[in-house]
Amino acid sequence: MIFFADQAASVDAIRGGQTDLIMRMPTALFLSLQDTPGLNAVSIPTNGFDVVRLRSDREPGSNPLVMQALKLATDRQAIFETVTLGLGAPGRDTPIGPLYTSYYSEETPIPARDPEAAKALLEEAGYPDGLQLDLHVPDSGDRPDLAVILKEQWAEAGVDVNVIVEPESVYYGDDGWLEVDLGITGWGSRPFPQFYNDVMLVTGAKWNESHFSDEEFDQLSQIAGTTLNEDERVQAYKDMQKILIERGPIIVPYFFPMLGVVSDQFTGFDLKAFAGRTDLASIRPVQ
């Protein structure tokens, strides 16, 4: 195992033969390796996502109009096409993505982007001259690129964003990511959507980084996680998606694919949606 402080350096290493396998990398770097002789590039769909979240337990996020404004200032489709370059799937401000075929829903519409309406909401919230925000982001994956796009889009609504890119170890170190007002966090793919409710969204959850607390959401999550009636579970997940779209303090602009590149001198590489679950023991030299 070789650890690189810079993601571009890890890509250069596999291109130069210093390493045989890398997993998790920015989309642009992955695409630069797709046609490289001697390498096999693998992309698989996942429910992994990057979430943009504003703490809802203190100003300015304690005023729901602020988050509504940020959502109206966000062009998710443009982010999907620009940041993930069309790989993966567009997001709808909830952790439930298209891979959860039984539970994913598009019944609740995402409001069209409207920077002027966002400005009006900010003024109503008490920010007639706009809003200044620090955006904390780890230096991994496509998150720094996402932060730059958000800065550009939100500027049109009068939101001045100061992007603070931090090493991933610093962002997550000492649980600092749970304390910042505005941040971008990458969440890995899980087999069942209930995981996200239990650890990041219900009141008091261990990693509830947005400090979201909604009694109706909590009740629906309890139903979804305990009922033996599948129709009831499906409806609960649909209702939770509606709540998050309409009043949740999170923006999920896309679901990213899991990306991996391996030397063609090896076989048996079976990339998993959660990279850490990939079985390296199955990889063998080509005979």
C-alpha positions, 0 to 999 in steps of 0.5 A: 500500500502506498499513500499519496497526499495528492490525487494527481500523484497517485494517477501519475504513479499508476500511469508510470507503473509505480503502482498496479491499482488505484480506487477512488479518484476525481472523474477527470483524472479517471477519464484521462486514464481510460485509453491508457495502454496497459491499464483497465479502467472500471466504473460501476454505478453506486448510491454514493453521493456528495452532500452539501449541507447547512447546519439547521440548529444555528444561524443562518441555517436556523432560518429555513428560508436560507436553505430554500434560497440556496436550493433555488440558486443551485443548478443540479443538472449543470453540476452533474454534467460539469463535475461528474461529467455525466457519470453516475446519476443526478441527485434530488436532495435526498440520499435515496438514489435510482439504485434503490429501485423500489424506494426511489421516487421522482414524484416530488418535483425539484423547483427550477433554478431561480437566482432572483427568487433566491435573492428575494428569500434571502432578503425576507430572511433578513439578508437584504445585502446578500450572505457570506458563507465559509464552505468547508470541503475535503480535498478528495474526489470531485468535492473541490470542483463541486465547491467551485461550481457552487460558489459561481452559481450561488454568487448570482443569488447574492451569496458570497462563498469562501471555499476552504479546501482541507486535507481529508484527514483534517476535515474529518479529524476530531469530528470537525466536519460535524461542527462547521456551518456549511460543508460538503461530505462524501457518503459511501454507497450502502446496500439499504437506504435506512443506513442514511436515515439512522446515522445522518438524518434522524434527530440526534443521529451520530453523524447528523452533520446538518443537525436536522430534526424533524418529528414527521421525518423521524416517525417515517424513518421509524416506520421504514426501518421496522414495518413488515409491510413492504407497501408501507415502507415504500410509501414512508421512503417516498414521504421522506424524500418529499420532506427532504426536497421541500424542507431538508437542510441538504443538497444532493446534486449527484450520485457518483460512480465508483472508479478504479484503474488496474494494470492489465497484468492482473485479473480478478479485480471486482470493484465494489460500490463501497471501495473498501469492500473490494476483495484484493485477495481475489486479484491474481497475475495474468498467467 
